[in-house]
Every structure is written in C-alpha cells, then in structure tokens.
Amino acid sequence: MISKVFIICSVSLVAAVLAARIAHIRVISTDSSAPVGIYHLVPAPLTRGELVLACLPAESADLALARGYLGAGNCPASAEPVAKIVGALPGDTVQLDRDFVAVNGARIPNSPTLPRDSMGRPLEHAAWRIYHVPDGEVWLFGFNNPHSWDARFIGAIPSANVLGTLKPLITW
C-alpha cells in the first residue's frame, strides 16, 4: 500500500514543477553557456551577449536527441530547448575558422571548433568562412565549455526560435 507521505510528496513535487513552468522558471544543468542554476525566462529583445533559451531547428534537434546532447522536450522537434549566449545578430558578420570564431572582426577567446564531441564521435561543423547574418537569424554560442554544441556546428537559427532571455535567480 502506498503511504500517505509518499502521495503528499509526489503531489507536492508535481505541483512545484507545474508552478515553476507557469512562472517561467527554468533549471539549467549544463555549464556550456552560463553557471548551473535556476533562471527566470522573460520576454526581451535579442541583444548580443544575453543568455537565451531557444528551440533548435528540426534537423539539429534530431541529431541532438540521437546523440544524447538534449533530452526530450516541448520544442517543435520534440527536443528540450537550449540555453546559449547570443553571439551575432542581423547585420553582424561571423567568421568561423578551425581555431576561432570572430564576430564583426573581434576574435572570441577559447572558441576553436572541435572535430569530435565529448564521446570522441566526429562532429560536422558549419563551413569555415565569413557569414553575413540576415534579418530573422541569430547565432547562439556556448563558449564556457569547449564541447558546447552550438552555432559552430549548426550555424544560425531563426530568431523566432528564441523563447526569451534567461535571468539568473540562483546559480552555483
């Protein structure tokens, strides 16, 4: 027989998760773009350097799910959204090179494009060249972790895929 305490704890946990979703609270458990912690998702205009939550395009999401980079979620491709830093906006130029990423001519420290993921599997990357970011696109990066799977590998995504800006509540 299920104990009363177990039922109360289970119902409380489900209620807390639902309340967090309604209040747009997100737990970020990867350090590729920001410290691990609890964040509040807020609507805000896209600004370079901001931490955002975004849904990947279907092809990228399918690969992320297949390789275990992302879990199942509520984005259109059935993957969880990613937390990344806005690196480039419409009108910017992005230079991708094996050894660095540059935005508007400024090289980003610690931004090489790795040939393999953290499991040693080969990674396809966006073509090494200079890109001009058109209206309706954004480049998202996660340079805190050299194995971050981001725009170096998938290129730009539609700006409409960005769900909002993540503001830290508690980080560790």
Secondary structure, 3 states (H helix, E strand, C coil): CCCHHHHHHHHHHHHHHHHHHHCCEEEECCCCCCCCEEEEEECCCCCCCCEEEECCCHHHHHHHHHHCCCCECCCCCCECCEEEEEEECCCCEEEECCCCEEECCEEECCCCCCCECCCCCECCCCCCCEEECCCCEEEEECCCCCCCCCHHHHCCEEHHHEEEEEEEEEEC
